[in-house]
């Protein structure tokens, strides 16, 4: 007979196999930003499935060719809220953007 932790481990592995081979979902975010002087990075804040909005990713300006971010850590049927903030060298920053809500089909 399987112990509880073995059952949970099996379910986690099975879930990863299903997500890895059958379902691919992404959310693509793009934006414009005109104040590029001394721009250091963009911070992306995200809420998933009703959780609090928290810092999700920091995108250094030097690594961006355009103002685009593709979130590959999403699930079909999921609901995600995104907000964005620009940070400048010397400690300046933009206001937090308006929230964008995405429902993955």
MARVEXMAR-97139 format. One line per 3 residues: number of its first residue (from 0); their letters; for each residue z, y, x of N, C-alpha, C. Coordinates in steps of 0.02 Angstrom, whole numbers, padded with zeros to 5 digits, m for minus. Each point is the difference from the previous one (the first is absolute). Last residue first. Example, Ala and Ser with C-alpha at 12.3 -4.5 7.8 and 13.67 -1.06 7.14 Angstrom:
<kolmis>
1) SA) 00354/m00112/00642/00003/00059/00042/00037/00055/m00039 ~ m00004/m00286/00015/00000/00059/m00045/00000/00060/00045 .
</kolmis>
This chain:
<kolmis>
104) XXX) m01073/01558/m00410/m00017/m00046/m00054/00018/m00072/00016 ~ 00127/00225/00088/m00049/m00048/00024/m00015/m00049/m00057 ~ 00088/00260/00003/00014/m00065/m00030/m00056/m00047/00023 .
101) XXX) 00108/00249/00088/m00055/m00048/00000/00024/m00065/m00030 ~ 00065/00283/00033/00021/m00064/m00027/m00061/m00046/m00005 ~ 00092/00234/00136/m00059/m00035/m00023/00022/m00070/m00020 .
98) XXX) 00130/00255/00040/m00001/m00073/m00001/m00067/m00025/m00027 ~ 00026/00235/00135/00012/m00027/m00067/m00005/m00076/00004 ~ 00066/00107/00230/m00055/00003/m00048/00023/m00022/m00070 .
95) XXX) 00158/00118/00186/m00019/m00067/m00021/m00054/00006/m00053 ~ 00020/00196/00178/00035/m00025/m00059/m00023/m00072/m00012 ~ m00020/00071/00250/m00027/00022/m00064/00047/m00021/m00056 .
92) XXX) 00076/00057/00261/m00027/m00052/m00043/m00025/00030/m00065 ~ 00109/00050/00278/m00026/00023/m00065/m00029/m00058/m00040 ~ 00092/m00011/00233/00044/m00011/m00057/m00024/00024/m00067 .
89) XXX) m00102/m00012/00232/00048/00055/m00005/00044/m00005/m00062 ~ m00238/m00108/m00011/00040/00005/00061/00047/00059/m00008 ~ m00075/m00110/m00227/m00029/00038/00055/00047/m00001/00060 .
86) XXX) m00060/m00152/m00244/00051/00027/00046/m00036/00033/00059 ~ m00052/m00076/m00277/m00024/00012/00068/00057/00028/00042 ~ m00007/m00167/m00229/00026/00061/00031/m00029/00006/00070 .
83) XXX) m00025/m00145/m00259/m00020/00012/00069/00031/00065/00024 ~ 00020/m00216/m00202/00003/00071/00015/m00011/00008/00074 ~ m00024/m00204/m00213/m00008/00025/00068/00010/00076/00001 .
80) XXX) 00044/m00245/m00155/00002/00073/m00001/m00003/00023/00073 ~ m00063/m00240/m00153/00020/00034/00062/m00004/00075/m00010 ~ m00006/m00264/m00127/m00003/00073/m00013/00031/00035/00060 .
77) XXX) m00122/m00262/m00053/00052/00044/00026/m00012/00073/m00017 ~ m00145/m00195/m00041/00048/00012/m00052/00056/00047/00021 ~ m00119/m00121/00195/m00031/00009/m00065/00055/00006/m00054 .
74) XXX) 00063/00074/00247/m00011/m00062/m00039/m00033/00016/m00066 ~ 00029/00108/00273/00006/00009/m00073/m00015/m00066/m00035 ~ m00016/00098/00245/00061/m00035/m00021/00012/00013/m00074 .
71) XXX) m00172/00102/00135/m00019/m00070/m00012/00060/m00041/m00023 ~ m00093/00269/00016/00061/m00041/m00008/m00021/m00071/m00018 ~ m00123/00218/00126/m00011/m00058/m00043/00064/m00042/00001 .
68) XXX) m00081/00271/00055/00047/m00054/00012/m00015/m00055/m00049 ~ m00105/00254/00107/m00008/m00060/m00041/00053/m00051/00020 ~ m00111/00230/00086/00062/m00002/m00039/m00006/m00056/m00051 .
65) XXX) m00124/m00010/00241/m00006/00038/m00062/00066/m00006/m00036 ~ m00011/m00087/00209/m00067/00029/00005/m00014/00043/m00061 ~ 00242/m00076/00125/m00040/00007/m00062/m00068/00031/00015 .
62) XXX) 00186/m00035/00158/m00028/m00065/m00018/m00044/00004/m00063 ~ 00122/00189/00090/m00044/m00023/00054/m00034/m00066/m00018 ~ 00169/00096/m00141/m00065/00035/m00006/m00050/m00026/00052 .
59) XXX) 00201/m00156/m00096/m00011/00052/00050/m00070/00030/m00005 ~ 00154/m00121/m00189/m00067/m00004/00028/m00010/00057/00051 ~ 00203/m00153/m00138/m00014/00062/00036/m00066/m00009/00035 .
56) XXX) 00125/m00125/m00228/m00039/m00001/00062/m00003/00070/00029 ~ 00153/m00050/m00181/m00035/m00064/00006/m00037/m00006/00066 ~ 00218/00139/m00134/m00050/00004/00053/m00030/m00069/00011 .
53) XXX) 00091/00036/m00243/00027/00000/00067/m00056/00007/00051 ~ 00077/00001/m00283/m00052/00020/00047/00032/00007/00069 ~ 00100/m00173/m00184/00003/00070/00021/m00059/00014/00048 .
50) XXX) m00043/m00197/m00172/00051/00015/00049/m00001/00075/00017 ~ m00155/m00121/m00152/00057/00037/m00026/00056/00014/00049 ~ m00208/m00119/00058/00033/m00034/m00056/00064/00035/m00023 .
47) XXX) m00075/00100/00217/m00034/m00059/m00026/00043/m00030/m00056 ~ m00044/00243/00153/00044/m00037/m00044/m00040/m00058/m00027 ~ m00024/00183/00225/m00024/m00047/m00051/00058/m00029/m00040 .
44) XXX) m00101/00200/00198/00058/m00026/m00037/m00026/m00044/m00056 ~ m00095/00103/00248/m00016/m00026/m00067/00063/m00030/m00029 ~ m00068/00191/00200/00047/m00051/m00023/m00020/m00019/m00071 .
41) XXX) m00131/00113/00227/00009/m00002/m00073/00051/m00055/m00014 ~ m00037/00160/00235/m00012/m00062/m00037/00006/00011/m00075 ~ m00023/00178/00173/00025/m00057/00038/m00015/m00066/m00035 .
38) XXX) m00104/00267/00013/00015/m00056/m00044/00021/m00061/00042 ~ m00075/00235/00064/00064/m00031/00018/00021/m00057/m00046 ~ m00192/00120/m00103/00028/00027/00061/00069/m00030/00012 .
35) XXX) m00144/m00034/m00196/00003/m00052/00052/00030/00025/00065 ~ m00033/00058/m00266/00042/00029/00053/00010/m00050/00056 ~ m00122/m00052/m00205/m00034/00054/00036/00040/00028/00058 .
32) XXX) m00039/m00238/m00149/00055/00041/00026/m00031/00052/00046 ~ m00058/m00214/m00197/m00023/00056/00041/00062/00037/00025 ~ m00035/m00274/m00079/00023/00067/m00016/m00033/00050/00046 .
29) XXX) 00021/m00283/m00096/m00032/00049/00043/00021/00069/m00024 ~ 00056/m00286/m00029/00021/00069/m00011/m00039/00045/00047 ~ m00010/m00266/m00110/m00026/00047/00049/00020/00071/m00020 .
26) XXX) 00081/m00272/m00039/m00002/00067/m00030/m00022/00047/00055 ~ m00025/m00284/m00052/00016/00057/00044/m00001/00063/m00042 ~ m00006/m00295/m00013/00005/00064/m00034/00018/00053/00051 .
23) XXX) m00073/m00278/m00034/m00001/00056/00046/00001/00064/m00041 ~ 00038/m00287/m00026/00006/00066/m00029/00000/00053/00056 ~ m00018/m00244/00041/m00033/00012/m00064/m00002/00073/m00023 .
20) XXX) 00103/m00098/00209/m00067/m00028/m00007/m00036/00021/m00064 ~ 00228/00072/00073/m00043/00004/00058/m00071/m00023/m00013 ~ 00175/m00012/m00166/m00019/00070/00014/m00051/00004/00056 .
17) XXX) 00085/m00213/m00048/m00039/00025/m00057/m00023/00071/00013 ~ 00142/m00098/00158/m00065/m00033/00001/m00044/00027/m00057 ~ 00224/00072/00011/m00040/00031/00053/m00069/m00032/00003 .
14) XXX) 00155/m00093/m00149/m00019/00067/m00023/m00045/00034/00052 ~ 00095/m00206/00058/m00053/m00009/m00050/m00024/00068/m00025 ~ 00185/m00003/00145/m00061/m00020/00036/m00058/m00006/m00049 .
11) XXX) 00209/00043/m00093/m00023/00058/00038/m00064/m00016/00038 ~ 00106/m00174/m00117/m00029/00048/m00047/m00027/00061/00037 ~ 00116/m00163/00126/m00063/m00027/m00024/m00034/00050/m00046 .
8) XXX) 00217/00052/00071/m00047/00005/00055/m00069/m00025/m00021 ~ 00174/m00026/m00153/m00018/00071/00007/m00051/00008/00056 ~ 00089/m00213/m00028/m00042/00017/m00057/m00024/00072/00005 .
5) XXX) 00155/m00073/00157/m00065/m00032/00013/m00049/00015/m00057 ~ 00225/00072/m00018/m00036/00041/00048/m00069/m00030/00017 ~ 00147/m00122/m00149/m00025/00064/m00028/m00041/00040/00051 .
2) XXX) 00001/m00263/00034/00054/00048/m00008/m00030/00067/m00022 ~ m00106/m00251/m00048/m00004/00062/00039/00061/00044/m00014 ~ m00017/m00277/m00008/00000/00059/m00042/00000/00062/00044 .
</kolmis>
